[in-house]
Amino acid sequence: MVTATASSGGAGWDIVADLRQMLALHFMVNAFRAGTIVALIAGTVGWFMVLRRQSFAGHTLAVVSFPGAAGAIWLGVSATAGYFAGSIVAALVIAMVPRSSAGRERSEESAVIGTVQAFALACGVLFVSLYGGFLDSLTGLLFGTFLGISDRQVVILALVAAGVLAALAVMARPLFFATVDGDVAAARGVPVRGLSVAFLLLLGCAAAEVSQITGALLVFALLVMPAAAAQQITVRPALSLALTVVLCLVTTWVSLGVAFYSVYPVGFYVSTIGFAFYVLAAGGRALASWLGTRPTRTGPHAGGADLADVAVGA
Amino acid sequence: MIATLDPFVGLAHMLDQPFLRSAFLAGTAIALAAGLVGYVVVLRGQVFTGDALSHVAFTGALAALAFGIDLRAGLYGACIVFAVLMAALGRRASADDTVIGSVFAWVLGLGALFLSIFTTSQSGTGAVGSDAGVNVLFGSILGLSSSQALSDVIVALGVAVVLVAIGRPLIFASLDESVAAARGVPVRALGYVFFILLGITAGVATQAVGALLLLGLVAAPAGASQRISSRPFVAIWLSAGIAVGSVWIGLTLAYLAPRVPPSFGIVGVATFAYLVSIAATSSRWWNRARARNRNRNRNQNRKQRSRPARTVPVAAEFRGEIRGA
């Protein structure tokens, strides 16, 4: 990042000139391409994830992508393959663990998840140490980097994203139905369990893609925050999905642009801009309901109820 | 080399190194505190809080470094403040809560910023900056000076003593909050004290295994001990024992294989212990032994009074509190 700033000579107030200067560099063009792909997939998959209340699973999948990438670098394979391998294996493992509901079982489940996360991160450190300790790449893996994204990496990101989006488009309606009212969906013959496993796999792919921009520790910033902000603003499914994607794109583009002209990591900007959107959305809604300009149905859980009405009514 | 020839000579040789003595001393005390506190964390189903605190520990420590104050001031300050906040939220704080998740993700993003500020401010003096960041994230137990080790021991032992002192009412309140409250146990106050202890533990464990891995030392031994024994006062000490054992074996592994980071050794051994406990307790032999034990208890209870024993064996521990006036 220091080299990027040095070579570009800093930002002026002429935004067009700044943009042209930035996009004259091939690695920045690639960064924006990758960022756009990642934002698209983070927005759509993240929207479903927040609706399904699986944000902790998404976080865990992203954390596991870190040892995947570190192990791939150690073995001399491409880090991209490592990200996907780590996340997809973790998604399969989580899908295999049966869901428990009783209180004591649940406390055990959280201990398992915590241990898995810590052990995954510890494996990542081990691989980095075995590789020979290249500290800059460590912070890059954890907190995001946009330097050195190759053409090939962009193609892989695009192919995986296309596959995930196609799969999601096919299963969107039944998945939505199963999410808002699992029992009714199961009674109508929707394969709820199969959909849940399939979605976890898609989530693994998405978490692996997002990790490559925001770093393994900050995927929350793109997967959760825009979706949560959009679901605060509107309860209409199509509108909030579109809004999520737009917020993701704006967050990524602005973060990449700002990070290019500063020395601080891109993950900081992504998480800060995403959090700002969320605070604005939540604050705006609180203000609106306080002023009484909106009907009272916009309570904290009214979103799910309204979405359920839409699904059943449709 | 020597270690492979004769284990005792090797062990003595290992403990001759002053930095390893400090590591063993501090590691033992920290593991004791983490094992005891971790058991209650798992019992209350609040492992997620430990995860959140590990983010805060990272940001607090690096903020202190970036602003040029003592690392430990930032570490303990941030952990204790956020622990009190989480205590105030109480049981509303759950793992899939997007509000809390977003706040902590942003806190971690801030940590990345402080790391970057500190790294660039130190860039003239070599790799000190990134080293400090990596040490906070993944621990530097072998880099503790003897005075640091001593202060860690005092803090960790303090946590352990306070936890043992409030252990009985705390576990009672964690198992059944409403019954404990009805019996006059100060449930809310105990909650706050416990979260402050958890914050201090997170701070002190960050120095041993690092902010990102402290969850391994808090959750894995406790999860294992909870599987092995359902009697809280046995399990809590078992958890502490597993944690201390993990630190000892992990440090020895790191000493024998220098490329293995000590934090990986410690968390790896703790995870392995958890795996073994899962495998053992789901084996047929274990379940048969446990069923036999349960039948014997039930027969004894039947002799005493007609009511069969409660299926939750935990209630037996608090019979005094539950039945007594």
Interface residues (C-beta under 8 A of the other chain):
Chain A: V2 V50 R53 Q54 S55 F56 H59 G103 R106 S107 E108 S110 A111 V112 I113 G114 T115 Q117 A118 F119 L121 A122 C123 V125 L126 S129 L130 L135 D136 L138 T139 L142 F143 G144 G215 L217 L218 F220 A221 V224 M225 A228 V263 Y264 P265 G267 F268 V270 S271 T272 G274 F275 Y278 A282
Chain B: V42 L43 R44 G45 Q46 V47 F48 G50 D51 A95 D96 T98 V99 G101 S102 V103 F104 A105 W106 L108 G109 L110 A112 L113 L115 S116 I117 T120 A127 S130 D131 G133 V134 L137 F138 L212 L213 L214 L215 G216 L217 V218 A219 A220 A222 G223 Q226 R227 R259 V260 P261 S263 F264 V267 G268 A270 T271 Y274
